[in-house]
Amino acid sequence: MCGIIGYVGDRSAAEILISGLSHLEYRGYDSSGVALMNDKEVNIYKAPGKLINLIEILKTKQNICAKSKIGIGHIRWATHGLPTTQNAHPHTCNCKNLTLVHNGIIENYQELKKELEQLGARFSSQTDTEVAAHLIAYEYGKTKNLLKAMLNATKKIKGAFAFCAIHKNEPDKIVVAKRNAPLIIGIGQEENFIASDIPAIIEYTKKAIYLSDYQVGVIKKDSIEIYNDNGTLVPNKIEYLPFEAVAISKMGYKHFMLKEIHEQGDVVRNILAGKLLSPEKNVVLDEFKLTKKEINNIKRIQIIACGTSYHAGLVGKYILEKFAKIPVDVEASSEYIYRDTIADKNTLAIGISQSGETADTITAIKQIKEQESHVAIITNRVDSTLARLSDSLLPVNAGIEVSVAATKSYIAQLISLYLLTIYLFEQKGLEQYKEEIRTLKQELMELPSKIEAIVENTTNIQEIAKKYSCYKDFIFIARGINYPNALEGALKLKEISYINATGYSAGELKHGPIAMLDNNMPVLALLNTGVVYDKVLSNCEEAKARQAKLIAVTNYIEPKDVPLFDDIINVPLGSETIGPAINIVVLQLLAYYIAEYLGKDVDQPRNLAKSVTVE
């Protein structure tokens, strides 16, 4: 989940690297480092903590930084070893000739380390990455060629990796390699770039080469050569990057998270454009590649995802089973990959991932593809590994999401699932709920204005956030289709405020969690009109009887029930089905303002990374 940046050209490498790392901080921010090449001399600078610590060090090395025109950089999310200077990347070998940065996990590093120690390697860190540095250096000693050394070394490594390496004896190039970890090569004029993700290089170039698994690249300022694992040169496939530099600007907002919450109305409009034209017309979903006959043959749907995407999948289960009349299983990718995969050609697999690089989800999708199931991928990144694995690609068009806590990508995933559900309903020619489907389409078209009504009037939410920011624990409850939002609301709060928040099905409250309730435990209830309204209200009364502080997020409440609640947040009226897409905006804002009042680092919460590219 670390971030990699590389540069070779005529500009200051240090400036390019620091700029790139600043746009990759969502991938990790435990420590950072750069290696700068100067006439066969490599200067390495590293610092624990946030990137600003490295920047302060480089300010004292301005002469070296100005001269260097080639370098590699890294920002870390720790997997092996504490976030210390010693464990920070770049890593090098005993002779200090080779320098390496790495994203991923080397699964057989302990075996390799023993072999290398027997050959005389001396290790100075706790990382798995240092093993790769010694191994590539050892292979270089046999071949005297960095490309061949990388090819030979990667054949011995098990796991996931994106490598960038430089060598004192070949000072005009960077050699890269990739397997199950993202890496792109940005193409400039007499300069080239390497990065884990587009934000690091989008201000410099719009052209890129996406390195494929088992490929190795040799990058010079005026050439790019890509080789397969047999050392055969392969043609460069140049693609155009789908984003603009403005996407990584805060645009005047205090945090990216707040900006991205405010963007959600436009995100919904973008997804619906060209797909939902009116409530009377069928949804157009050309990206979904199954025929009507094949759709009618679907006997089962499996949704595979992690974290926030998993919660979106749970909402998908409710609507797909109700309207499309197909049984749906939703499973965390990390659990799915370690049990027997039961699927067949009549199974529709839906993988959901904001980044499209989620390691567990990639592994799970590869497993289910082996069973001949049709794979639909819902992702924000059409340039990702999961996108390339898809049979049907359903892009969510949310734009770059910089804040680690997912907001606009979640609502985009929800809308994609709504559209897919309506599409399956219409393709199957079902009649039950036909009027409800028409209403849902109307509500989807009205949703952007309802979201904007919430984000443009947050005074009540801010006051409630301030009131409850002093509590150490929090419970979210809901039933039915809003239950996944209780999970997601709790996740958002714990991610960015570090309050111990937990989501429950309201009906489960009495089966254990009620023991936690007293006047120090706030309970937030999602209380919307629909079949479970009275049941959730009853659960709220149970909580109040235990003196819990009670908050309602509601689109309707009987006047007689108002005194039950300590605080009420009203949301625009809507059906039970559209409720999750409306309520979540309030929960995101509540989490944001609580974290802000507590003075937390909202965009970069501790221990987290945006794109989980390791299992």
C-alpha positions as CSV (number, residue, x, y, z in Angstrom):
1,M,0.0,0.0,0.0
2,C,3.1,2.2,-0.2
3,G,3.6,5.0,-2.8
4,I,6.4,4.9,-5.4
5,I,7.7,7.8,-7.6
6,G,10.6,7.9,-10.0
7,Y,11.9,10.5,-12.4
8,V,14.6,10.7,-15.1
9,G,15.0,13.9,-17.2
10,D,16.5,17.4,-17.0
11,R,14.5,18.9,-14.1
12,S,15.3,18.7,-10.4
13,A,14.5,15.1,-9.5
14,A,14.1,16.1,-5.8
15,E,11.3,18.5,-6.7
16,I,9.5,16.0,-8.8
17,L,9.8,13.3,-6.2
18,I,8.5,15.4,-3.4
19,S,5.6,16.7,-5.4
20,G,4.7,13.1,-6.4
21,L,5.0,11.8,-2.9
22,S,2.7,14.6,-1.6
23,H,0.0,13.3,-4.0
24,L,0.6,9.7,-2.9
25,E,0.2,10.2,0.9
26,Y,-3.2,8.5,0.8
27,R,-1.2,5.3,0.1
28,G,0.7,5.6,3.4
29,Y,2.4,8.2,5.6
30,D,4.4,6.3,8.2
31,S,7.8,7.3,6.7
32,S,9.3,8.5,3.5
33,G,12.6,8.7,1.6
34,V,14.3,9.5,-1.7
35,A,17.4,8.4,-3.5
36,L,19.0,11.0,-5.8
37,M,21.6,10.0,-8.4
38,N,24.5,12.4,-9.0
39,D,27.3,11.2,-11.4
40,K,27.4,7.7,-10.1
41,E,26.9,8.8,-6.5
42,V,23.6,8.1,-4.8
43,N,22.4,10.2,-1.9
44,I,19.7,8.7,0.2
45,Y,17.5,10.7,2.6
46,K,14.9,9.2,4.8
47,A,12.6,10.3,7.7
48,P,10.0,8.6,9.9
49,G,6.5,10.2,10.2
50,K,4.8,12.5,7.7
51,L,6.4,13.7,4.5
52,I,7.0,17.2,6.0
53,N,9.9,15.6,8.0
54,L,11.6,14.5,4.8
55,I,11.0,17.9,3.2
56,E,12.8,19.6,6.2
57,I,15.8,17.3,5.7
58,L,16.0,18.1,2.0
59,K,15.9,21.8,2.6
60,T,19.4,21.4,4.1
61,K,20.6,19.6,1.0
62,Q,19.6,22.1,-1.7
63,N,22.8,21.9,-3.6
64,I,22.6,18.1,-4.0
65,C,18.9,18.3,-4.8
66,A,19.3,20.9,-7.5
67,K,22.0,18.9,-9.3
68,S,20.2,15.5,-9.4
69,K,18.2,14.7,-12.5
70,I,17.3,11.1,-11.7
71,G,15.9,9.6,-8.6
72,I,13.3,7.4,-6.8
73,G,11.1,8.1,-3.9
74,H,8.8,6.2,-1.5
75,I,6.1,6.9,1.1
76,R,5.4,4.0,3.4
77,W,2.6,2.1,5.0
78,A,4.4,-0.3,7.3
79,T,4.0,-4.0,6.8
80,H,7.3,-5.4,8.1
81,G,9.0,-3.4,10.8
82,L,8.1,-0.2,12.7
83,P,8.0,3.1,10.9
84,T,11.5,4.2,11.6
85,T,14.3,5.8,9.6
86,Q,16.1,2.4,9.5
87,N,13.0,0.7,8.0
88,A,12.0,3.5,5.7
89,H,12.7,3.1,1.9
90,P,14.8,3.4,-0.2
91,H,16.9,0.3,0.8
92,T,20.3,-0.7,-0.5
93,C,22.8,-3.5,-0.5
94,N,26.0,-4.0,1.3
95,C,28.1,-2.4,-1.4
96,K,25.6,0.5,-1.6
97,N,25.7,0.4,-5.4
98,L,22.1,-0.6,-5.8
99,T,19.1,1.3,-4.3
100,L,15.5,0.1,-4.3
101,V,12.0,1.1,-3.4
102,H,9.1,-1.4,-3.2
103,N,5.4,-1.6,-2.8
104,G,3.9,-5.0,-1.9
105,I,4.8,-7.9,0.3
106,I,7.5,-10.6,-0.4
107,E,6.0,-13.8,1.0
108,N,9.2,-15.8,0.9
109,Y,11.5,-13.1,2.3
110,Q,12.6,-15.2,5.3
111,E,13.8,-18.1,3.2
112,L,15.6,-15.7,0.8
113,K,17.1,-13.8,3.7
114,K,18.7,-17.0,5.1
115,E,20.1,-17.8,1.7
116,L,21.5,-14.3,1.3
117,E,23.0,-14.2,4.8
118,Q,24.9,-17.4,3.9
119,L,26.2,-15.5,0.9
120,G,27.5,-12.7,3.1
121,A,24.6,-10.2,3.0
122,R,24.3,-8.1,6.2
123,F,20.8,-6.8,7.0
124,S,20.2,-3.4,8.7
125,S,16.3,-3.3,8.7
126,Q,13.3,-5.4,9.7
127,T,11.7,-5.1,6.2
128,D,11.1,-7.6,3.5
129,T,12.1,-5.1,0.9
130,E,15.8,-5.1,2.0
131,V,15.8,-8.8,0.9
132,A,15.0,-7.7,-2.6
133,A,17.7,-5.1,-2.6
134,H,20.3,-7.7,-1.6
135,L,18.9,-10.3,-4.1
136,I,19.0,-8.0,-7.1
137,A,22.5,-6.8,-6.1
138,Y,23.6,-10.4,-5.9
139,E,22.2,-11.1,-9.4
140,Y,23.9,-7.9,-10.6
141,G,27.2,-9.3,-9.5
142,K,26.7,-12.2,-11.8
143,T,25.4,-10.4,-14.9
144,K,26.7,-6.8,-14.5
145,N,23.4,-5.7,-16.1
146,L,20.6,-4.2,-14.0
147,L,17.8,-5.4,-16.4
148,K,19.0,-9.0,-16.3
149,A,19.5,-8.8,-12.5
150,M,15.9,-7.6,-12.1
151,L,14.6,-10.4,-14.4
152,N,16.6,-13.1,-12.5
153,A,15.7,-11.8,-9.0
154,T,12.0,-11.4,-9.6
155,K,11.7,-15.1,-10.7
156,K,12.9,-16.1,-7.2
157,I,10.5,-13.8,-5.3
158,K,7.0,-14.9,-4.3
159,G,4.3,-12.4,-3.5
160,A,3.3,-8.9,-4.7
161,F,5.7,-6.2,-5.7
162,A,6.3,-3.0,-7.7
163,F,10.1,-2.3,-7.7
164,C,12.0,0.7,-8.8
165,A,15.8,0.3,-8.8
166,I,18.8,2.4,-9.7
167,H,22.5,1.4,-9.8
168,K,25.7,3.5,-9.6
169,N,27.2,1.7,-12.6
170,E,24.2,2.5,-14.8
171,P,23.4,6.1,-13.7
172,D,21.2,7.0,-16.7
173,K,18.3,4.7,-16.0
174,I,15.7,3.3,-13.6
175,V,14.7,-0.3,-13.9
176,V,11.2,-1.3,-12.7
177,A,9.2,-4.5,-12.3
178,K,5.6,-5.4,-11.4
179,R,3.6,-8.3,-10.1
180,N,0.2,-7.8,-8.4
181,A,0.9,-4.2,-7.4
182,P,0.1,-1.1,-9.4
183,L,2.9,0.7,-11.4
184,I,2.6,3.2,-14.3
185,I,5.2,4.9,-16.5
186,G,4.4,8.5,-17.4
187,I,5.7,9.8,-20.7
188,G,7.1,13.3,-21.1
189,Q,9.3,15.2,-23.5
190,E,12.9,14.2,-22.8
191,E,11.8,13.0,-19.4
192,N,9.8,10.1,-18.0
193,F,8.1,9.3,-14.7
194,I,7.2,6.3,-12.7
195,A,4.4,6.1,-10.1
196,S,2.1,3.9,-8.1
197,D,-0.8,6.0,-9.2
198,I,-1.9,8.8,-11.5
199,P,-2.1,11.7,-9.0
200,A,1.7,11.6,-8.6
201,I,2.3,12.5,-12.2
202,I,-0.9,14.0,-13.6
203,E,0.4,17.6,-13.4
204,Y,3.3,16.6,-15.7
205,T,1.9,14.3,-18.4
206,K,-1.3,12.9,-19.8
207,K,0.3,9.9,-21.5
208,A,1.3,6.7,-19.7
209,I,2.2,3.0,-20.1
210,Y,0.5,0.6,-17.6
211,L,3.0,-2.0,-16.7
212,S,1.5,-5.6,-16.8
213,D,2.3,-8.3,-14.3
214,Y,5.7,-10.1,-14.9
215,Q,7.0,-7.2,-17.0
216,V,10.2,-5.3,-16.4
217,G,10.9,-1.8,-17.8
218,V,14.1,0.2,-18.4
219,I,13.3,3.9,-18.2
220,K,15.7,6.6,-19.5
221,K,14.9,10.2,-20.2
222,D,14.5,9.6,-23.9
223,S,13.4,6.0,-24.1
224,I,11.2,3.3,-22.5
225,E,11.8,-0.4,-23.0
226,I,9.4,-3.0,-21.7
227,Y,10.4,-6.7,-21.5
228,N,8.4,-9.8,-20.5
229,D,9.8,-12.2,-17.9
230,N,11.7,-14.1,-20.6
231,G,13.6,-10.9,-21.5
232,T,11.8,-10.4,-24.8
233,L,11.1,-6.8,-25.8
234,V,7.4,-6.0,-26.1
235,P,5.7,-3.1,-27.8
236,N,4.8,0.0,-25.7
237,K,1.1,0.5,-25.3
238,I,0.5,4.2,-24.6
239,E,-2.7,5.2,-23.0
240,Y,-4.1,8.6,-22.1
241,L,-4.7,9.4,-18.4
242,P,-8.4,10.0,-17.6
243,F,-8.0,12.8,-15.0
244,E,-7.0,16.5,-14.8
245,A,-4.6,18.0,-12.3
246,V,-7.4,20.0,-10.8
247,A,-8.8,16.8,-9.4
248,I,-6.0,16.7,-6.7
249,S,-6.7,20.3,-5.5
250,K,-8.8,21.1,-2.4
251,M,-10.5,23.9,-4.3
252,G,-10.7,26.0,-1.2
253,Y,-12.1,23.3,1.2
254,K,-10.3,22.7,4.4
255,H,-9.9,19.0,3.8
256,F,-10.2,16.7,0.7
257,M,-12.9,14.8,2.6
258,L,-15.2,17.8,2.9
259,K,-14.6,18.6,-0.8
260,E,-15.4,15.1,-1.8
261,I,-18.6,15.0,0.3
262,H,-19.7,18.2,-1.5
263,E,-18.9,16.6,-4.9
264,Q,-21.4,13.8,-4.4
265,G,-24.3,15.5,-6.2
266,D,-22.3,15.9,-9.3
267,V,-21.0,12.3,-8.9
268,V,-24.5,11.0,-9.0
269,R,-25.3,13.1,-12.1
270,N,-22.2,11.8,-13.9
271,I,-23.2,8.2,-13.3
272,L,-26.8,8.6,-14.4
273,A,-25.8,10.6,-17.5
274,G,-26.7,8.5,-20.6
275,K,-27.9,5.6,-18.5
276,L,-31.1,6.9,-16.9
277,L,-32.9,9.3,-19.2
278,S,-36.4,9.3,-17.6
279,P,-38.5,7.3,-15.2
280,E,-40.5,5.9,-18.2
281,K,-37.5,4.7,-20.2
282,N,-35.4,1.6,-19.6
283,V,-32.0,2.0,-18.1
284,V,-29.2,1.9,-20.6
285,L,-26.3,-0.2,-19.4
286,D,-24.2,-1.1,-22.4
287,E,-21.2,-1.9,-20.2
288,F,-23.0,-5.0,-18.9
289,K,-22.3,-7.7,-21.4
290,L,-24.8,-10.5,-20.7
291,T,-27.6,-11.1,-23.1
292,K,-31.3,-11.3,-21.9
293,K,-31.1,-15.1,-22.1
294,E,-27.9,-15.2,-20.1
295,I,-29.4,-12.8,-17.5
296,N,-32.4,-15.1,-17.1
297,N,-30.1,-18.0,-16.5
298,I,-28.4,-16.3,-13.6
299,K,-29.1,-18.4,-10.5
300,R,-26.9,-16.7,-8.0
301,I,-25.0,-13.4,-7.4
302,Q,-21.9,-13.2,-5.4
303,I,-20.7,-9.7,-4.3
304,I,-17.1,-9.6,-3.2
305,A,-15.6,-6.5,-1.6
306,C,-13.8,-5.0,1.4
307,G,-14.5,-2.2,3.9
308,T,-16.7,0.5,2.5
309,S,-17.2,-1.3,-0.7
310,Y,-18.4,-4.3,1.3
311,H,-21.1,-2.1,2.9
312,A,-22.2,-0.9,-0.6
313,G,-22.5,-4.6,-1.5
314,L,-24.8,-5.2,1.4
315,V,-27.2,-2.5,0.1
316,G,-26.9,-4.2,-3.3
317,K,-28.1,-7.5,-1.7
318,Y,-31.3,-5.9,-0.5
319,I,-32.3,-4.3,-3.8
320,L,-31.1,-7.1,-6.1
321,E,-33.0,-9.8,-4.1
322,K,-36.1,-7.7,-3.9
323,F,-36.3,-6.4,-7.5
324,A,-34.2,-8.8,-9.6
325,K,-35.4,-11.9,-7.7
326,I,-31.9,-13.4,-7.6
327,P,-30.3,-14.8,-4.4
328,V,-27.3,-12.7,-3.4
329,D,-24.3,-13.5,-1.1
330,V,-22.1,-10.7,0.0
331,E,-18.7,-11.7,1.4
332,A,-15.6,-9.9,2.5
333,S,-12.8,-10.7,0.0
334,S,-10.4,-11.6,2.7
335,E,-12.7,-14.4,3.8
336,Y,-13.7,-15.5,0.3
337,I,-10.2,-16.3,-0.8
338,Y,-9.6,-18.9,1.9
339,R,-12.5,-21.2,1.4
340,D,-13.8,-23.4,-1.4
341,T,-15.1,-21.3,-4.3
342,I,-18.6,-22.5,-5.1
343,A,-19.7,-20.9,-8.4
344,D,-20.4,-21.8,-12.0
345,K,-21.3,-20.3,-15.4
346,N,-24.8,-19.3,-14.0
347,T,-23.2,-17.3,-11.2
348,L,-22.8,-13.5,-11.6
349,A,-19.8,-12.3,-9.6
350,I,-19.7,-8.6,-8.7
351,G,-16.4,-7.3,-7.5
352,I,-16.4,-3.8,-5.9
353,S,-13.3,-1.7,-5.2
354,Q,-12.7,2.0,-5.3
355,S,-9.1,1.7,-6.4
356,G,-9.5,-1.5,-8.5
357,E,-6.2,-2.6,-6.8
358,T,-7.5,-4.2,-3.6
359,A,-5.3,-7.3,-3.2
360,D,-7.9,-9.5,-1.5
361,T,-10.6,-8.7,-4.1
362,I,-8.2,-9.3,-7.0
363,T,-7.4,-12.7,-5.6
364,A,-11.0,-13.6,-5.1
365,I,-12.1,-12.4,-8.6
366,K,-9.3,-14.5,-10.1
367,Q,-10.6,-17.6,-8.2
368,I,-14.2,-17.1,-9.3
369,K,-13.2,-16.5,-12.9
370,E,-11.7,-20.0,-12.9
371,Q,-15.3,-21.3,-12.3
372,E,-16.4,-19.6,-15.6
373,S,-18.6,-17.1,-13.8
374,H,-19.3,-13.8,-15.4
375,V,-17.4,-11.1,-13.6
376,A,-18.8,-7.5,-13.3
377,I,-16.4,-5.0,-11.7
378,I,-17.7,-1.8,-10.1
379,T,-14.7,0.5,-9.7
380,N,-13.6,4.1,-9.7
381,R,-10.5,3.3,-11.8
382,V,-10.9,2.0,-15.3
383,D,-7.2,1.7,-15.5
384,S,-6.9,-0.8,-12.7
385,T,-6.1,-4.5,-12.3
386,L,-9.7,-5.4,-11.5
387,A,-11.0,-3.5,-14.5
388,R,-8.7,-5.6,-16.7
389,L,-10.1,-8.7,-15.1
390,S,-13.7,-7.8,-15.8
391,D,-16.1,-9.3,-18.3
392,S,-18.4,-6.3,-17.6
393,L,-16.8,-3.1,-16.4
394,L,-19.1,-0.7,-14.6
395,P,-17.1,2.5,-13.9
396,V,-18.5,4.8,-11.2
397,N,-17.0,8.0,-12.6
398,A,-16.4,9.6,-9.2
399,G,-13.1,11.2,-10.1
400,I,-9.9,10.9,-8.0
401,E,-10.7,10.4,-4.3
402,V,-7.8,11.7,-2.3
403,S,-9.1,11.5,1.3
404,V,-8.4,8.1,2.8
405,A,-11.9,7.8,4.2
406,A,-14.2,6.9,1.2
407,T,-17.2,9.1,0.7
408,K,-18.1,9.9,-2.9
409,S,-16.8,6.5,-4.1
410,Y,-19.3,4.9,-1.7
411,I,-22.3,6.8,-3.0
412,A,-21.1,6.1,-6.6
413,Q,-21.0,2.4,-5.9
414,L,-24.5,2.6,-4.5
415,I,-25.8,4.3,-7.6
416,S,-24.1,1.7,-9.8
417,L,-25.8,-1.0,-7.9
418,Y,-29.2,0.7,-8.2
419,L,-28.7,1.0,-12.0
420,L,-27.6,-2.6,-12.3
421,T,-30.6,-3.8,-10.3
422,I,-33.1,-1.8,-12.4
423,Y,-31.3,-3.0,-15.6
424,L,-31.7,-6.7,-14.5
425,F,-35.3,-6.1,-13.5
426,E,-36.1,-4.7,-16.9
427,Q,-34.1,-7.2,-18.9
428,K,-35.9,-10.0,-17.1
429,G,-39.3,-8.5,-17.9
430,L,-40.5,-8.7,-14.3
431,E,-43.9,-7.1,-13.4
432,Q,-43.9,-7.2,-9.6
433,Y,-42.7,-3.8,-8.2
434,K,-42.9,-2.2,-11.6
435,E,-44.4,1.0,-10.2
436,E,-41.8,1.0,-7.4
437,I,-39.0,0.8,-10.0
438,R,-40.5,3.8,-11.8
439,T,-40.5,5.7,-8.5
440,L,-36.9,4.6,-7.8
441,K,-35.8,6.0,-11.2
442,Q,-37.5,9.3,-10.4
443,E,-35.9,9.4,-7.0
444,L,-32.4,8.7,-8.5
445,M,-32.9,11.7,-10.9
446,E,-33.9,13.9,-7.9
447,L,-31.1,12.6,-5.7
448,P,-28.4,15.2,-6.6
449,S,-30.6,18.1,-5.5
450,K,-31.4,16.3,-2.2
451,I,-27.7,15.7,-1.5
452,E,-26.9,19.3,-2.2
453,A,-29.7,20.4,0.2
454,I,-27.9,18.5,2.9
455,V,-24.4,19.7,2.3
456,E,-25.4,23.3,1.9
457,N,-27.1,23.4,5.3
458,T,-24.9,21.7,7.9
459,T,-25.5,24.0,10.9
460,N,-27.5,21.5,12.9
461,I,-25.1,18.7,12.0
462,Q,-22.1,20.7,13.2
463,E,-23.8,21.6,16.5
464,I,-24.6,17.9,17.1
465,A,-21.1,16.9,16.2
466,K,-19.6,19.4,18.6
467,K,-22.0,18.1,21.4
468,Y,-21.0,14.5,20.9
469,S,-17.3,14.9,20.1
470,C,-16.4,14.3,23.8
471,Y,-17.8,10.8,23.9
472,K,-15.4,7.8,23.6
473,D,-17.9,5.3,22.3
474,F,-20.8,5.4,19.8
475,I,-23.4,3.0,18.5
476,F,-25.3,3.2,15.2
477,I,-28.5,1.2,14.6
478,A,-30.8,0.6,11.7
479,R,-32.8,-2.2,10.1
480,G,-33.5,-3.5,6.7
481,I,-31.8,-1.7,3.7
482,N,-30.4,1.0,6.0
483,Y,-28.5,-1.5,8.2
484,P,-25.4,-1.4,6.0
485,N,-25.4,2.4,6.5
486,A,-25.2,1.8,10.2
487,L,-22.0,-0.2,9.6
488,E,-20.7,2.5,7.2
489,G,-21.5,5.4,9.5
490,A,-19.7,3.7,12.4
491,L,-16.7,2.9,10.1
492,K,-16.5,6.5,9.0
493,L,-16.5,7.8,12.6
494,K,-13.9,5.3,13.9
495,E,-11.7,5.8,10.9
496,I,-11.2,9.6,11.2
497,S,-12.0,10.4,14.9
498,Y,-10.8,7.2,16.6
499,I,-14.0,7.0,18.6
500,N,-15.0,3.4,19.2
501,A,-18.0,3.3,17.0
502,T,-20.0,0.1,16.2
503,G,-22.9,-0.5,13.8
504,Y,-25.7,-3.0,14.7
505,S,-28.9,-4.2,13.3
506,A,-31.4,-2.5,15.6
507,G,-33.1,-5.8,16.3
508,E,-29.8,-7.3,17.6
509,L,-29.4,-4.6,20.2
510,K,-31.2,-6.6,22.8
511,H,-29.1,-9.7,22.1
512,G,-26.0,-8.4,23.8
513,P,-25.0,-4.8,22.9
514,I,-27.7,-3.4,25.1
515,A,-25.5,-4.2,28.1
516,M,-23.2,-1.3,26.9
517,L,-26.0,1.3,27.1
518,D,-25.9,4.0,29.8
519,N,-25.9,7.8,29.8
520,N,-22.3,7.8,28.4
521,M,-23.3,5.9,25.2
522,P,-24.8,7.8,22.3
523,V,-27.0,5.8,20.0
524,L,-27.7,7.1,16.5
525,A,-30.7,5.6,14.8
526,L,-31.6,5.7,11.1
527,L,-35.3,6.1,11.4
528,N,-36.9,6.3,7.9
529,T,-40.4,5.7,6.6
530,G,-41.1,2.1,5.6
531,V,-41.9,-1.3,6.8
532,V,-39.3,-1.2,9.7
533,Y,-40.1,2.3,11.0
534,D,-42.1,1.1,14.0
535,K,-39.6,-1.6,14.8
536,V,-36.7,0.8,14.8
537,L,-38.7,3.2,17.0
538,S,-39.3,0.4,19.4
539,N,-35.6,-0.3,19.6
540,C,-34.9,3.4,20.2
541,E,-37.3,3.2,23.2
542,E,-35.3,0.3,24.6
543,A,-32.1,2.3,24.3
544,K,-33.7,5.3,25.9
545,A,-34.9,3.2,28.8
546,R,-31.2,2.5,29.5
547,Q,-30.5,6.3,29.6
548,A,-28.6,6.3,26.3
549,K,-28.2,9.6,24.5
550,L,-30.4,9.2,21.4
551,I,-29.9,10.8,18.0
552,A,-32.3,10.3,15.1
553,V,-31.4,10.7,11.4
554,T,-34.9,10.7,9.9
555,N,-37.0,11.7,6.9
556,Y,-40.2,11.6,9.0
557,I,-41.1,11.4,12.7
558,E,-44.4,11.5,14.5
559,P,-44.7,14.6,16.7
560,K,-45.5,12.4,19.7
561,D,-42.1,10.6,19.3
562,V,-39.9,13.8,19.1
563,P,-39.4,13.9,22.9
564,L,-37.8,10.4,22.8
565,F,-34.7,11.8,21.1
566,D,-32.0,14.1,22.5
567,D,-31.2,15.3,18.9
568,I,-32.8,15.0,15.5
569,I,-31.2,15.4,12.1
570,N,-33.8,15.7,9.3
571,V,-33.1,14.5,5.8
572,P,-35.2,15.0,2.6
573,L,-38.2,12.7,2.2
574,G,-37.7,9.6,0.1
575,S,-38.7,6.0,-0.2
576,E,-37.1,3.3,2.0
577,T,-35.2,2.0,-1.1
578,I,-33.4,5.3,-1.8
579,G,-32.8,6.0,1.9
580,P,-29.2,4.7,2.0
581,A,-28.0,7.2,-0.7
582,I,-29.5,10.1,1.3
583,N,-28.7,9.1,4.9
584,I,-25.1,8.4,4.3
585,V,-24.3,12.0,3.5
586,V,-25.4,13.0,7.0
587,L,-23.3,10.3,8.5
588,Q,-20.3,11.3,6.5
589,L,-20.7,15.0,7.6
590,L,-21.2,14.0,11.2
591,A,-18.0,11.9,11.3
592,Y,-16.1,14.7,9.5
593,Y,-17.2,17.5,11.9
594,I,-16.6,15.4,15.0
595,A,-13.1,14.6,13.8
596,E,-12.5,18.2,13.0
597,Y,-13.6,19.4,16.4
598,L,-11.2,16.8,17.9
599,G,-8.3,18.2,15.8
600,K,-7.7,14.9,14.0
601,D,-5.9,14.5,10.7
602,V,-9.1,14.0,8.7
603,D,-7.6,13.1,5.3
604,Q,-4.8,10.9,6.6
605,P,-6.0,9.0,9.7
606,R,-3.4,6.9,11.5
607,N,-2.6,3.4,10.4
608,L,-4.7,3.6,7.2
609,A,-4.0,3.7,3.5
610,K,-6.4,4.4,0.6
611,S,-5.6,1.5,-1.6
612,V,-5.0,-1.8,0.2
613,T,-2.7,-3.5,-2.2
614,V,-1.5,-6.2,0.2
615,E,-3.4,-9.1,1.7
